[in-house]
Amino acid sequence: MTGSTPPWKRRFRDQGAAGPSSDGVRDDERGHPASLEPVDATGASGALEVPVPEASVAKRRVAAVGHGVREGVRKGGSRARAALAYLTDRIIENAPRIPVRDLEALRRQFPGLGPEQLADKLVAGACNATSTVGAGVGAAAMLPVPPAMPTELAAEITGVAAIEMKLIAELYEVYGLRPPGNLKQRTTTYLSSWSEERGIDVTKPSTLNAALGGQMKRELRQQIMKRMVRNLPNLMPFMVGAAVGALMNRRDTRKLAERIRRDLRKAQVPWDALPAQPRLERPEHPLTMDDINREFDR
């Protein structure tokens, strides 16, 4: 047809259009033309500019916080163990210095009372003493600028332990069950009774040997920790105060005394059946609450 291009000419024209340019590079090998438009972030040329996903940043932050928490717990746990060990050592060292009245002295002080009435008097006096200690700490927590609360708590626990161990020792006297041995051995029995919250039958060697065993320190630490947890509300200013601190200590001392008395009654020795006993030796330096407060004020 006139004016149409023969097929062979069209073939050669198409091949020439795709051929190399003057610089020897084919047009289809040049890639995308240059542009001022932003490059797609998914392209190879923008690989170094892809932002870090938010998920990975969040994971790193969570990992850092978790590490900080674990480190804080580790350091806090070591400090708590050190505080428990210190309080345990203080209570053990103070125990032999607690002045204890023997049965003869108690009967002279409270004439005409039988064992149960005398025990009631001792429990009431100990409850009043421990409630006074609790009221002091509760009142300190209510101050506008409370003092060092860990020190107050340590002094309270040590003071209450001394009062309650004095009560325990005198209950052993009232029920005719003075532990055998010297001052140190008797003190170990009182410590064990306080930490286990039970009376030890001194007529049975097995229970007495258990009281003198190596687990006593561990039980003392557990008892101190339990008392610390129970006494923590005393240190919350403007939520609880002197009245609640006194009430909590009074309740705990009474419950402890009830458990000790229930166990001691099972092996009680009547007063008229008691053999003559020597007077209890008095400590060289009797412990007082002022001594405890000075110790923790240092």
C-alpha positions in Angstrom: 0.0 0.0 0.0 1.3 3.5 -0.9 2.8 5.4 2.1 3.1 2.3 4.3 6.5 1.2 5.7 7.6 -2.2 4.6 7.9 -4.8 7.5 11.6 -5.2 7.2 12.1 -1.5 7.6 9.9 -1.4 10.8 12.0 -4.2 12.3 15.3 -2.4 11.8 13.8 0.9 13.1 12.6 -0.8 16.3 16.0 -2.3 16.9 17.7 1.0 16.4 15.5 2.7 19.0 16.6 0.2 21.6 20.2 0.3 20.7 23.1 1.9 22.6 23.3 5.6 22.9 26.3 7.7 22.1 27.9 6.8 25.5 27.6 3.1 24.8 24.8 2.4 27.4 21.4 1.2 26.3 18.4 3.2 27.4 16.9 0.2 29.1 20.0 -0.2 31.3 20.0 3.4 32.6 17.4 2.7 35.4 14.9 5.3 36.6 15.5 8.9 35.6 16.8 11.4 38.1 14.1 13.1 40.1 13.7 15.5 43.0 10.8 13.5 44.5 11.6 11.6 47.8 12.8 8.1 47.3 10.5 5.3 48.5 11.8 4.1 51.9 11.5 0.5 50.8 13.8 1.0 47.8 17.4 -0.1 47.9 18.7 3.5 47.6 16.9 4.4 50.9 18.0 1.4 53.0 20.2 3.4 55.3 17.4 5.9 56.0 14.7 3.5 57.2 13.8 4.5 60.8 14.1 1.9 63.6 10.8 0.3 64.3 9.0 1.6 67.5 8.6 -2.0 68.7 12.3 -2.6 69.0 12.8 0.7 70.9 10.0 -0.3 73.3 11.6 -3.7 73.8 15.0 -2.1 74.6 13.3 0.2 77.1 11.4 -2.6 78.8 14.7 -4.6 79.0 16.5 -1.6 80.5 13.7 -1.1 83.1 13.6 -4.8 83.9 17.4 -4.8 84.5 17.0 -1.8 86.7 14.3 -3.4 88.7 16.2 -6.6 89.1 19.3 -4.7 90.3 17.2 -2.7 92.7 15.6 -5.9 94.1 19.0 -7.5 94.4 20.5 -4.5 96.3 17.4 -4.1 98.4 17.3 -7.8 99.3 20.9 -7.7 100.4 20.2 -4.6 102.6 17.1 -6.3 104.1 19.1 -9.4 104.9 21.8 -7.3 106.5 19.2 -5.5 108.6 17.6 -8.7 109.7 21.0 -10.2 110.7 21.8 -7.0 112.7 18.5 -7.1 114.6 18.9 -10.8 115.3 22.3 -10.3 116.7 21.1 -7.4 118.9 18.2 -9.4 120.3 20.5 -12.4 121.0 23.0 -10.1 122.7 20.4 -8.3 124.8 18.5 -11.4 125.9 20.9 -12.4 128.8 20.7 -8.8 130.1 16.9 -8.9 130.6 16.1 -8.9 134.3 13.9 -11.8 135.3 12.0 -12.2 138.6 12.0 -15.7 140.0 8.9 -17.3 141.5 9.8 -16.2 145.1 10.1 -12.6 144.1 6.9 -12.7 142.1 4.9 -14.2 145.0 6.3 -11.5 147.3 5.3 -8.8 144.9 1.8 -10.2 144.2 0.8 -11.9 147.5 -2.3 -14.1 147.7 -2.5 -14.8 144.0 -2.5 -18.3 142.5 -0.6 -19.3 139.3 -3.3 -18.2 136.8 -4.0 -14.9 138.6 -0.3 -14.2 138.8 0.1 -15.0 135.1 -2.8 -12.7 134.2 -1.0 -9.9 136.1 2.2 -10.5 134.2 0.5 -10.5 130.8 -1.4 -7.3 131.6 1.8 -5.6 132.6 3.6 -6.7 129.5 0.7 -5.7 127.2 0.8 -2.2 128.8 4.6 -2.0 128.2 4.5 -3.1 124.6 1.5 -0.8 123.8 3.5 2.1 125.2 6.3 1.3 122.9 3.9 1.1 119.9 2.3 4.4 120.9 5.7 6.1 120.9 6.5 5.0 117.4 3.0 5.8 116.1 3.2 9.3 117.6 6.6 9.8 116.0 5.1 8.9 112.6 2.4 11.6 113.1 5.0 14.4 113.4 5.2 16.9 110.6 8.8 15.8 110.0 9.0 12.1 111.1 12.4 10.9 112.4 14.4 8.1 110.7 11.6 5.5 110.5 13.8 2.4 109.9 15.6 3.3 113.2 12.3 3.8 115.0 11.1 0.4 113.7 14.2 -1.4 114.7 14.1 0.1 118.2 10.4 -0.8 118.6 11.0 -4.5 117.5 14.0 -4.8 119.8 12.2 -3.2 122.8 9.0 -5.3 122.3 11.2 -8.5 122.0 12.9 -7.7 125.3 9.5 -7.1 127.1 8.0 -10.2 125.7 11.0 -12.4 126.5 10.9 -11.1 130.1 7.2 -12.1 130.2 8.0 -15.6 128.8 10.8 -16.2 131.3 8.6 -15.2 134.2 5.7 -17.4 132.9 8.1 -20.3 133.0 8.7 -19.5 136.7 5.0 -19.2 137.5 4.2 -22.6 135.9 7.1 -24.2 137.7 9.1 -25.0 134.6 12.3 -23.1 135.0 14.7 -24.3 132.2 17.7 -26.2 133.5 21.2 -24.9 133.1 23.0 -21.6 133.5 21.8 -18.1 132.4 22.9 -18.6 128.8 21.1 -21.9 128.4 17.9 -20.6 130.0 18.1 -17.5 127.7 18.3 -19.7 124.7 15.1 -21.4 125.7 13.3 -18.1 126.1 14.6 -16.9 122.7 13.4 -20.1 121.1 10.0 -19.7 122.7 9.7 -16.2 121.5 10.7 -17.0 117.9 8.5 -20.1 117.7 5.6 -18.5 119.7 5.2 -21.7 121.8 6.2 -23.0 125.2 9.0 -25.6 125.3 8.5 -28.5 127.6 11.8 -28.5 129.6 11.0 -31.9 131.0 11.5 -33.5 127.6 15.1 -33.5 126.4 14.1 -33.7 122.8 12.2 -30.4 122.7 14.9 -28.7 124.8 17.7 -29.9 122.4 15.6 -28.6 119.5 15.5 -25.2 121.2 19.3 -25.2 121.5 19.8 -26.2 117.9 21.3 -24.2 115.0 18.0 -23.4 113.5 17.2 -20.9 116.2 18.8 -18.0 114.4 16.8 -18.7 111.3 13.6 -18.8 113.3 14.5 -15.6 115.0 15.0 -13.9 111.6 11.6 -15.1 110.5 9.9 -13.9 113.6 11.6 -10.5 113.3 10.5 -10.2 109.6 7.0 -11.1 110.6 7.0 -8.4 113.3 8.4 -5.8 110.9 5.7 -6.5 108.4 3.0 -6.3 111.1 4.5 -3.0 112.5 4.9 -1.2 109.2 1.5 0.5 109.4 2.7 2.3 112.5 5.1 4.3 110.2 2.4 5.7 107.9 1.9 9.3 108.9 -1.6 10.7 109.2 -3.2 7.2 108.5 -2.6 5.5 111.8 -1.1 6.9 115.0 -0.3 6.3 118.6 -3.6 4.6 119.4 -3.4 2.0 116.6 0.3 1.4 117.3 -0.5 0.7 120.9 -3.5 -1.5 120.0 -1.4 -3.7 117.6 1.4 -4.3 120.1 -1.0 -5.1 122.9 -2.9 -7.6 120.7 0.3 -9.3 119.5 1.7 -9.6 123.0 -1.6 -11.0 124.4 -1.8 -13.6 121.6 1.8 -14.7 122.2 1.2 -15.0 125.9 -1.9 -17.1 125.3 0.0 -19.6 123.2 2.9 -19.8 125.6 0.5 -20.3 128.6 -1.5 -23.0 126.8 1.7 -25.0 126.1 3.1 -24.5 129.6 -0.1 -25.6 131.3 0.3 -29.1 129.8 3.5 -29.7 131.9 2.8 -27.4 134.8 4.3 -28.3 138.2 2.2 -27.2 141.2 3.9 -24.8 143.6 3.7 -27.2 146.5 5.4 -29.9 144.5 8.3 -27.7 143.4 11.7 -28.5 144.9 13.8 -25.7 146.4 15.3 -23.7 143.7 18.2 -21.2 143.8 17.5 -17.5 143.2 17.9 -16.4 139.6 21.2 -14.6 139.1 20.8 -10.9 138.2 22.5 -9.7 135.0 25.6 -7.6 135.5 24.2 -4.8 133.3 20.4 -5.1 133.3 18.8 -4.0 130.0 16.5 -1.0 129.9 14.6 0.7 127.1 16.9 3.7 127.4 19.8 1.3 126.5 17.9 0.2 123.4 17.1 3.7 122.3 20.7 4.8 122.8 21.9 1.9 120.8 19.8 2.8 117.7 20.4 6.6 118.1 24.1 6.1 117.3 
